[in-house]
Amino acid sequence: MPPINYLAVLVSGIAIFMLGGLWHSPVLFAKRWVALQGETVEEMARRSDSCALEIALDCHFPAVIPIDS
């Protein structure tokens, strides 16, 4: 098995996390996404999504390791 390029894993993990943030931002699809969730922006803001963001970031890094191999 070839060695893992950890810099490439880090950069691609950050890039996919940022792409997800852009995807769900008002620049692209936030309004449609909120409408499909069946909640208002205020209702969603009351919930703490910091745990969901941490889980998403933690899942992105292992997902890019096979790509680098």
Backbone bond lengths (Angstrom), bond angles and torsions (degrees), N, CA, C in turn:
res aa  C-N    CA-C-N  psi(-1)  N-CA   C-N-CA  omega(-1)  CA-C   N-CA-C  phi
1 M - - - 1.447 - - 1.529 108.33 -
2 P 1.336 117.57 131.65 1.465 119.85 -179.22 1.533 110.68 -70.09
3 P 1.320 116.85 157.46 1.472 119.76 179.67 1.535 110.77 -66.80
4 I 1.318 115.57 152.29 1.469 121.12 -179.79 1.519 109.09 -86.76
5 N 1.307 115.69 130.77 1.457 121.69 175.69 1.536 106.78 -86.79
6 Y 1.331 116.44 96.05 1.457 121.24 -174.45 1.524 112.56 -66.23
7 L 1.316 118.22 -29.34 1.459 120.39 176.98 1.530 109.86 -65.79
8 A 1.331 116.80 -42.63 1.461 120.19 178.35 1.526 110.95 -64.94
9 V 1.322 116.65 -37.59 1.466 120.80 177.54 1.520 109.91 -64.11
10 L 1.322 117.17 -45.08 1.461 121.30 179.89 1.529 111.39 -63.61
11 V 1.320 116.83 -47.67 1.462 120.95 -178.45 1.525 111.20 -63.94
12 S 1.321 117.81 -44.33 1.463 119.51 -179.66 1.523 111.41 -70.32
13 G 1.321 118.36 -33.43 1.462 120.67 175.95 1.516 111.53 -64.32
14 I 1.320 116.61 -43.95 1.464 120.77 177.53 1.522 110.61 -66.02
15 A 1.325 117.03 -40.28 1.461 120.61 -179.33 1.526 111.90 -63.21
16 I 1.328 117.55 -43.10 1.459 119.25 -179.06 1.527 110.73 -70.90
17 F 1.336 117.71 -31.77 1.458 121.33 176.27 1.528 109.79 -66.42
18 M 1.327 116.68 -42.57 1.463 120.85 178.74 1.526 111.04 -67.32
19 L 1.320 117.57 -37.75 1.460 120.89 177.15 1.526 110.29 -62.86
20 G 1.322 117.05 -40.38 1.460 120.59 176.57 1.519 111.80 -63.16
21 G 1.329 116.46 -39.89 1.460 120.40 176.64 1.511 112.07 -64.00
22 L 1.313 116.37 -41.36 1.468 120.75 177.11 1.518 110.81 -66.43
23 W 1.309 116.43 -39.95 1.466 122.06 -179.30 1.526 111.11 -58.70
24 H 1.338 116.76 -41.24 1.460 121.82 -177.81 1.526 112.46 -96.69
25 S 1.325 117.90 17.05 1.466 121.34 178.83 1.527 109.57 -93.77
26 P 1.328 116.88 165.34 1.467 119.76 177.19 1.531 113.16 -61.65
27 V 1.321 116.92 -18.42 1.462 120.11 178.87 1.535 110.84 -64.55
28 L 1.336 117.23 -36.47 1.462 119.84 -178.15 1.529 112.40 -112.90
29 F 1.325 118.75 -83.37 1.459 120.04 -166.86 1.520 115.48 -124.11
30 A 1.323 119.89 18.25 1.468 121.23 -174.81 1.521 112.28 -61.24
31 K 1.314 117.80 -44.92 1.466 120.22 -177.17 1.526 110.89 -63.28
32 R 1.287 116.87 -44.36 1.464 120.87 179.07 1.527 110.79 -66.20
33 W 1.339 116.92 -40.70 1.451 121.84 -179.38 1.526 110.76 -63.86
34 V 1.355 116.77 -43.47 1.464 120.86 178.60 1.522 109.81 -63.74
35 A 1.329 117.65 -41.54 1.460 120.97 179.36 1.527 110.85 -62.86
36 L 1.309 117.73 -39.61 1.462 120.71 179.60 1.530 112.21 -71.06
37 Q 1.327 117.40 -24.51 1.465 121.18 177.96 1.525 111.22 -74.18
38 G 1.318 117.00 -18.16 1.459 121.05 179.97 1.513 113.07 75.95
39 E 1.316 118.07 21.31 1.457 123.33 179.15 1.518 109.22 -128.63
40 T 1.315 115.67 164.53 1.455 120.02 172.62 1.521 108.30 -91.67
41 V 1.309 115.36 167.86 1.463 120.54 178.79 1.533 109.67 -62.52
42 E 1.320 117.04 -37.67 1.462 121.26 -179.61 1.531 110.97 -64.56
43 E 1.332 116.86 -41.83 1.469 120.08 178.72 1.530 111.02 -64.34
44 M 1.301 115.94 -39.71 1.459 119.74 179.63 1.525 110.97 -69.88
45 A 1.333 117.47 -32.81 1.461 121.22 -178.99 1.524 111.07 -70.64
46 R 1.326 117.87 -27.23 1.456 120.91 179.49 1.521 111.98 -69.37
47 R 1.306 117.01 -29.40 1.470 120.35 178.08 1.519 109.21 -77.55
48 S 1.293 116.22 149.21 1.462 120.62 177.06 1.525 108.23 -92.06
49 D 1.317 116.30 112.25 1.458 120.82 179.40 1.516 112.35 -102.02
50 S 1.324 117.42 12.54 1.463 118.93 -179.66 1.524 110.58 -63.44
51 C 1.322 116.87 -35.26 1.467 120.00 178.49 1.531 109.95 -66.43
52 A 1.320 117.33 -41.25 1.460 120.67 179.13 1.528 110.89 -64.24
53 L 1.314 117.04 -38.42 1.467 119.83 178.15 1.520 111.04 -66.67
54 E 1.311 116.15 -39.59 1.469 119.50 178.90 1.523 110.89 -65.59
55 I 1.305 116.96 -41.84 1.465 120.37 178.19 1.523 110.47 -63.98
56 A 1.321 116.77 -41.90 1.463 120.02 179.03 1.519 111.13 -61.66
57 L 1.324 116.74 -43.83 1.465 119.86 179.59 1.520 110.72 -65.70
58 D 1.323 117.07 -40.83 1.456 120.65 179.04 1.524 112.21 -64.37
59 C 1.314 117.66 -29.65 1.466 121.33 -179.32 1.528 112.42 -81.91
60 H 1.323 117.06 -25.33 1.462 119.31 -178.33 1.518 112.28 -69.41
61 F 1.318 117.33 -39.77 1.460 119.56 -176.57 1.528 112.70 -63.88
62 P 1.330 119.92 -48.76 1.477 117.89 177.34 1.527 112.85 -65.07
63 A 1.308 116.98 -25.47 1.460 120.21 -179.28 1.517 111.83 -69.71
64 V 1.318 118.32 -28.50 1.464 120.21 -177.82 1.522 113.49 -90.79
65 I 1.314 117.91 -11.66 1.470 119.90 179.21 1.526 111.74 -60.84
66 P 1.340 120.74 -45.14 1.475 118.67 178.74 1.527 112.96 -64.32
67 I 1.317 117.61 -28.15 1.472 120.98 178.89 1.525 109.62 -65.52
68 D 1.320 116.42 -38.26 1.460 121.14 -177.41 1.518 111.80 -74.63
69 S 1.308 118.25 -25.76 1.471 121.86 -173.25 1.498 112.47 -70.43
